[in-house]
Amino acid sequence: MAPQRITREDAGSLIEARRELGEEMEPALSIISLGTGIPITAIAAEQGGVVGMLVVWAGIVGVNFSFSRRR
């Protein structure tokens, strides 16, 4: 089964939900990204091997780094 792609509408919904939660939930975003990183890593490993896994974790690190720099 091929992984589903995130649509533009899904991304917009995620951004709006983040805005509604506010700054007090920011620390939870990094924990959630690590938790969701596990299944994403499994999918990337199956589809792209080690390179896929490195790309996924580079993205996770990048997102968390950018959020930490905004404070």
N, CA, C and O atoms as a Tinker XYZ file with bonds, in Angstrom:
   284  protein
     1  N      0.838000   -1.179000    0.000000    73     2
     2  CA     0.000000    0.000000    0.000000    64     1     3
     3  C      0.881000    1.239000    0.000000    63     2     4     5
     4  O      1.750000    1.384000    0.860000    81     3
     5  N      0.667000    2.115000   -0.937000    73     3     6
     6  CA     1.452000    3.338000   -1.056000    64     5     7
     7  C      1.023000    4.353000    0.001000    63     6     8     9
     8  O     -0.166000    4.473000    0.297000    81     7
     9  N      1.990000    5.091000    0.576000    73     7    10
    10  CA     1.619000    6.108000    1.558000    64     9    11
    11  C      0.831000    7.241000    0.902000    63    10    12    13
    12  O      1.073000    7.604000   -0.249000    81    11
    13  N     -0.114000    7.786000    1.662000    73    11    14
    14  CA    -0.924000    8.879000    1.137000    64    13    15
    15  C     -0.127000   10.170000    1.163000    63    14    16    17
    16  O      0.664000   10.408000    2.076000    81    15
    17  N     -0.342000   10.996000    0.157000    73    15    18
    18  CA     0.314000   12.300000    0.104000    64    17    19
    19  C     -0.513000   13.312000    0.894000    63    18    20    21
    20  O     -1.740000   13.224000    0.951000    81    19
    21  N      0.171000   14.262000    1.492000    73    19    22
    22  CA    -0.505000   15.333000    2.210000    64    21    23
    23  C     -0.928000   16.379000    1.179000    63    22    24    25
    24  O     -0.116000   16.861000    0.389000    81    23
    25  N     -2.198000   16.710000    1.208000    73    23    26
    26  CA    -2.719000   17.687000    0.257000    64    25    27
    27  C     -2.507000   19.104000    0.781000    63    26    28    29
    28  O     -2.180000   19.308000    1.950000    81    27
    29  N     -2.696000   20.061000   -0.091000    73    27    30
    30  CA    -2.577000   21.472000    0.296000    64    29    31
    31  C     -3.606000   21.814000    1.372000    63    30    32    33
    32  O     -3.322000   22.588000    2.286000    81    31
    33  N     -4.798000   21.236000    1.261000    73    31    34
    34  CA    -5.846000   21.483000    2.261000    64    33    35
    35  C     -5.442000   20.927000    3.623000    63    34    36    37
    36  O     -5.689000   21.556000    4.652000    81    35
    37  N     -4.806000   19.721000    3.630000    73    35    38
    38  CA    -4.338000   19.141000    4.887000    64    37    39
    39  C     -3.303000   20.038000    5.547000    63    38    40    41
    40  O     -3.364000   20.280000    6.752000    81    39
    41  N     -2.353000   20.531000    4.760000    73    39    42
    42  CA    -1.315000   21.405000    5.302000    64    41    43
    43  C     -1.929000   22.688000    5.858000    63    42    44    45
    44  O     -1.526000   23.158000    6.922000    81    43
    45  N     -2.891000   23.249000    5.150000    73    43    46
    46  CA    -3.565000   24.453000    5.634000    64    45    47
    47  C     -4.293000   24.211000    6.942000    63    46    48    49
    48  O     -4.290000   25.063000    7.831000    81    47
    49  N     -4.919000   23.046000    7.059000    73    47    50
    50  CA    -5.620000   22.695000    8.298000    64    49    51
    51  C     -4.647000   22.549000    9.458000    63    50    52    53
    52  O     -4.939000   22.980000   10.574000    81    51
    53  N     -3.498000   21.947000    9.201000    73    51    54
    54  CA    -2.495000   21.793000   10.256000    64    53    55
    55  C     -1.973000   23.145000   10.735000    63    54    56    57
    56  O     -1.800000   23.363000   11.934000    81    55
    57  N     -1.726000   24.039000    9.803000    73    55    58
    58  CA    -1.228000   25.369000   10.164000    64    57    59
    59  C     -2.266000   26.130000   10.970000    63    58    60    61
    60  O     -1.927000   26.780000   11.959000    81    59
    61  N     -3.514000   26.057000   10.564000    73    59    62
    62  CA    -4.585000   26.756000   11.287000    64    61    63
    63  C     -4.770000   26.176000   12.691000    63    62    64    65
    64  O     -5.003000   26.918000   13.644000    81    63
    65  N     -4.667000   24.852000   12.816000    73    63    66
    66  CA    -4.785000   24.228000   14.143000    64    65    67
    67  C     -3.651000   24.693000   15.053000    63    66    68    69
    68  O     -3.865000   24.929000   16.242000    81    67
    69  N     -2.452000   24.823000   14.501000    73    67    70
    70  CA    -1.313000   25.298000   15.280000    64    69    71
    71  C     -1.551000   26.727000   15.767000    63    70    72    73
    72  O     -1.247000   27.055000   16.914000    81    71
    73  N     -2.086000   27.560000   14.907000    73    71    74
    74  CA    -2.382000   28.947000   15.299000    64    73    75
    75  C     -3.409000   28.998000   16.426000    63    74    76    77
    76  O     -3.287000   29.804000   17.348000    81    75
    77  N     -4.414000   28.138000   16.348000    73    75    78
    78  CA    -5.458000   28.132000   17.368000    64    77    79
    79  C     -4.928000   27.655000   18.720000    63    78    80    81
    80  O     -5.382000   28.126000   19.762000    81    79
    81  N     -3.975000   26.729000   18.712000    73    79    82
    82  CA    -3.442000   26.206000   19.968000    64    81    83
    83  C     -2.627000   27.240000   20.726000    63    82    84    85
    84  O     -2.640000   27.260000   21.957000    81    83
    85  N     -1.920000   28.096000   20.004000    73    83    86
    86  CA    -1.158000   29.155000   20.642000    64    85    87
    87  C      0.229000   28.715000   21.073000    63    86    88    89
    88  O      0.624000   27.562000   20.903000    81    87
    89  N      0.960000   29.679000   21.643000    73    87    90
    90  CA     2.363000   29.466000   21.995000    64    89    91
    91  C      2.565000   28.484000   23.145000    63    90    92    93
    92  O      3.622000   27.859000   23.235000    81    91
    93  N      1.582000   28.336000   24.020000    73    91    94
    94  CA     1.767000   27.435000   25.165000    64    93    95
    95  C      1.897000   25.972000   24.748000    63    94    96    97
    96  O      2.382000   25.147000   25.523000    81    95
    97  N      1.470000   25.648000   23.536000    73    95    98
    98  CA     1.586000   24.268000   23.056000    64    97    99
    99  C      2.834000   24.035000   22.206000    63    98   100   101
   100  O      3.034000   22.927000   21.707000    81    99
   101  N      3.671000   25.048000   22.033000    73    99   102
   102  CA     4.872000   24.912000   21.198000    64   101   103
   103  C      5.796000   23.785000   21.652000    63   102   104   105
   104  O      6.262000   23.023000   20.805000    81   103
   105  N      6.087000   23.640000   22.963000    73   103   106
   106  CA     6.976000   22.538000   23.364000    64   105   107
   107  C      6.428000   21.165000   22.967000    63   106   108   109
   108  O      7.204000   20.252000   22.685000    81   107
   109  N      5.119000   21.013000   22.942000    73   107   110
   110  CA     4.514000   19.733000   22.571000    64   109   111
   111  C      4.728000   19.425000   21.091000    63   110   112   113
   112  O      4.704000   18.254000   20.712000    81   111
   113  N      4.944000   20.473000   20.206000    73   111   114
   114  CA     5.135000   20.229000   18.775000    64   113   115
   115  C      6.356000   19.385000   18.529000    63   114   116   117
   116  O      6.327000   18.507000   17.667000    81   115
   117  N      7.463000   19.627000   19.278000    73   115   118
   118  CA     8.679000   18.838000   19.055000    64   117   119
   119  C      8.494000   17.396000   19.511000    63   118   120   121
   120  O      9.000000   16.479000   18.864000    81   119
   121  N      7.793000   17.184000   20.593000    73   119   122
   122  CA     7.533000   15.824000   21.071000    64   121   123
   123  C      6.667000   15.076000   20.069000    63   122   124   125
   124  O      6.910000   13.902000   19.787000    81   123
   125  N      5.674000   15.744000   19.539000    73   123   126
   126  CA     4.798000   15.125000   18.553000    64   125   127
   127  C      5.573000   14.787000   17.289000    63   126   128   129
   128  O      5.351000   13.732000   16.694000    81   127
   129  N      6.473000   15.658000   16.874000    73   127   130
   130  CA     7.231000   15.382000   15.649000    64   129   131
   131  C      8.124000   14.159000   15.830000    63   130   132   133
   132  O      8.325000   13.398000   14.884000    81   131
   133  N      8.655000   13.965000   17.015000    73   131   134
   134  CA     9.469000   12.775000   17.250000    64   133   135
   135  C      8.603000   11.516000   17.271000    63   134   136   137
   136  O      9.013000   10.471000   16.766000    81   135
   137  N      7.418000   11.613000   17.848000    73   135   138
   138  CA     6.508000   10.464000   17.863000    64   137   139
   139  C      6.020000   10.079000   16.480000    63   138   140   141
   140  O      5.910000    8.896000   16.157000    81   139
   141  N      5.732000   11.069000   15.674000    73   139   142
   142  CA     5.298000   10.765000   14.310000    64   141   143
   143  C      6.470000   10.384000   13.420000    63   142   144   145
   144  O      6.278000    9.811000   12.348000    81   143
   145  N      7.680000   10.699000   13.859000    73   143   146
   146  CA     8.864000   10.339000   13.086000    64   145   147
   147  C      9.086000    8.839000   12.990000    63   146   148   149
   148  O      9.687000    8.362000   12.028000    81   147
   149  N      8.610000    8.096000   13.969000    73   147   150
   150  CA     8.806000    6.643000   13.968000    64   149   151
   151  C      8.086000    5.978000   12.799000    63   150   152   153
   152  O      8.730000    5.257000   12.037000    81   151
   153  N      6.781000    6.185000   12.620000    73   151   154
   154  CA     6.146000    5.546000   11.454000    64   153   155
   155  C      6.618000    6.131000   10.128000    63   154   156   157
   156  O      6.693000    5.417000    9.128000    81   155
   157  N      6.935000    7.424000   10.112000    73   155   158
   158  CA     7.438000    8.031000    8.874000    64   157   159
   159  C      8.789000    7.419000    8.512000    63   158   160   161
   160  O      9.078000    7.200000    7.336000    81   159
   161  N      9.613000    7.144000    9.519000    73   159   162
   162  CA    10.901000    6.497000    9.278000    64   161   163
   163  C     10.705000    5.098000    8.702000    63   162   164   165
   164  O     11.430000    4.691000    7.795000    81   163
   165  N      9.734000    4.368000    9.224000    73   163   166
   166  CA     9.470000    3.021000    8.706000    64   165   167
   167  C      9.057000    3.073000    7.233000    63   166   168   169
   168  O      9.514000    2.263000    6.427000    81   167
   169  N      8.206000    4.014000    6.894000    73   167   170
   170  CA     7.768000    4.153000    5.504000    64   169   171
   171  C      8.950000    4.552000    4.628000    63   170   172   173
   172  O      9.134000    4.001000    3.543000    81   171
   173  N      9.748000    5.504000    5.094000    73   171   174
   174  CA    10.900000    5.971000    4.318000    64   173   175
   175  C     11.922000    4.862000    4.139000    63   174   176   177
   176  O     12.519000    4.738000    3.070000    81   175
   177  N     12.132000    4.055000    5.168000    73   175   178
   178  CA    13.097000    2.957000    5.074000    64   177   179
   179  C     12.645000    1.927000    4.048000    63   178   180   181
   180  O     13.455000    1.388000    3.295000    81   179
   181  N     11.354000    1.663000    4.028000    73   179   182
   182  CA    10.826000    0.687000    3.070000    64   181   183
   183  C     10.893000    1.216000    1.644000    63   182   184   185
   184  O     11.208000    0.466000    0.719000    81   183
   185  N     10.604000    2.482000    1.460000    73   183   186
   186  CA    10.559000    3.058000    0.126000    64   185   187
   187  C     11.912000    3.547000   -0.371000    63   186   188   189
   188  O     12.220000    3.409000   -1.555000    81   187
   189  N     12.732000    4.121000    0.526000    73   187   190
   190  CA    13.961000    4.765000    0.079000    64   189   191
   191  C     15.227000    4.295000    0.755000    63   190   192   193
   192  O     16.303000    4.823000    0.477000    81   191
   193  N     15.127000    3.315000    1.637000    73   191   194
   194  CA    16.312000    2.811000    2.317000    64   193   195
   195  C     16.920000    3.841000    3.250000    63   194   196   197
   196  O     16.220000    4.681000    3.814000    81   195
   197  N     18.229000    3.763000    3.403000    73   195   198
   198  CA    18.944000    4.646000    4.327000    64   197   199
   199  C     18.828000    6.103000    3.891000    63   198   200   201
   200  O     18.688000    6.995000    4.727000    81   199
   201  N     18.887000    6.341000    2.592000    73   199   202
   202  CA    18.773000    7.719000    2.093000    64   201   203
   203  C     17.412000    8.306000    2.459000    63   202   204   205
   204  O     17.332000    9.462000    2.873000    81   203
   205  N     16.354000    7.534000    2.314000    73   203   206
   206  CA    15.019000    7.996000    2.684000    64   205   207
   207  C     14.926000    8.330000    4.156000    63   206   208   209
   208  O     14.319000    9.330000    4.539000    81   207
   209  N     15.534000    7.485000    4.986000    73   207   210
   210  CA    15.520000    7.741000    6.421000    64   209   211
   211  C     16.278000    9.016000    6.757000    63   210   212   213
   212  O     15.833000    9.803000    7.592000    81   211
   213  N     17.413000    9.221000    6.115000    73   211   214
   214  CA    18.187000   10.437000    6.371000    64   213   215
   215  C     17.420000   11.693000    5.958000    63   214   216   217
   216  O     17.471000   12.713000    6.646000    81   215
   217  N     16.725000   11.616000    4.856000    73   215   218
   218  CA    15.929000   12.760000    4.399000    64   217   219
   219  C     14.817000   13.063000    5.397000    63   218   220   221
   220  O     14.580000   14.223000    5.732000    81   219
   221  N     14.136000   12.024000    5.870000    73   219   222
   222  CA    13.047000   12.213000    6.839000    64   221   223
   223  C     13.574000   12.872000    8.111000    63   222   224   225
   224  O     12.994000   13.847000    8.588000    81   223
   225  N     14.660000   12.351000    8.659000    73   223   226
   226  CA    15.159000   12.903000    9.917000    64   225   227
   227  C     15.791000   14.273000    9.733000    63   226   228   229
   228  O     15.766000   15.089000   10.655000    81   227
   229  N     16.348000   14.539000    8.582000    73   227   230
   230  CA    16.832000   15.893000    8.307000    64   229   231
   231  C     15.658000   16.873000    8.314000    63   230   232   233
   232  O     15.776000   17.991000    8.817000    81   231
   233  N     14.535000   16.449000    7.755000    73   231   234
   234  CA    13.337000   17.288000    7.769000    64   233   235
   235  C     12.806000   17.513000    9.174000    63   234   236   237
   236  O     12.422000   18.630000    9.521000    81   235
   237  N     12.780000   16.466000    9.981000    73   235   238
   238  CA    12.292000   16.592000   11.360000    64   237   239
   239  C     13.200000   17.524000   12.160000    63   238   240   241
   240  O     12.724000   18.384000   12.901000    81   239
   241  N     14.498000   17.345000   12.005000    73   239   242
   242  CA    15.447000   18.222000   12.699000    64   241   243
   243  C     15.283000   19.663000   12.220000    63   242   244   245
   244  O     15.320000   20.597000   13.021000    81   243
   245  N     15.104000   19.837000   10.922000    73   243   246
   246  CA    14.929000   21.182000   10.377000    64   245   247
   247  C     13.696000   21.882000   10.916000    63   246   248   249
   248  O     13.744000   23.065000   11.254000    81   247
   249  N     12.601000   21.159000   10.997000    73   247   250
   250  CA    11.361000   21.745000   11.518000    64   249   251
   251  C     11.532000   22.138000   12.980000    63   250   252   253
   252  O     11.164000   23.245000   13.372000    81   251
   253  N     12.087000   21.241000   13.784000    73   251   254
   254  CA    12.269000   21.550000   15.203000    64   253   255
   255  C     13.270000   22.677000   15.407000    63   254   256   257
   256  O     13.094000   23.504000   16.302000    81   255
   257  N     14.312000   22.720000   14.595000    73   255   258
   258  CA    15.288000   23.806000   14.689000    64   257   259
   259  C     14.643000   25.147000   14.352000    63   258   260   261
   260  O     14.873000   26.144000   15.038000    81   259
   261  N     13.843000   25.166000   13.301000    73   259   262
   262  CA    13.200000   26.426000   12.915000    64   261   263
   263  C     12.218000   26.903000   13.978000    63   262   264   265
   264  O     12.117000   28.105000   14.223000    81   263
   265  N     11.494000   25.989000   14.611000    73   263   266
   266  CA    10.585000   26.389000   15.691000    64   265   267
   267  C     11.353000   26.915000   16.899000    63   266   268   269
   268  O     10.919000   27.861000   17.556000    81   267
   269  N     12.497000   26.297000   17.185000    73   267   270
   270  CA    13.270000   26.754000   18.348000    64   269   271
   271  C     13.894000   28.131000   18.100000    63   270   272   273
   272  O     14.079000   28.896000   19.046000    81   271
   273  N     14.216000   28.456000   16.862000    73   271   274
   274  CA    14.810000   29.741000   16.521000    64   273   275
   275  C     13.792000   30.876000   16.548000    63   274   276   277
   276  O     14.171000   32.038000   16.692000    81   275
   277  N     12.508000   30.559000   16.412000    73   275   278
   278  CA    11.467000   31.585000   16.369000    64   277   279
   279  C     11.166000   32.166000   17.726000    63   278   280   281
   280  O     10.538000   33.221000   17.808000    81   279
   281  N     11.585000   31.527000   18.786000    73   279   282
   282  CA    11.272000   32.002000   20.143000    64   281   283
   283  C     12.158000   33.116000   20.567000    63   282   284
   284  O     12.022000   33.624000   21.680000    81   283
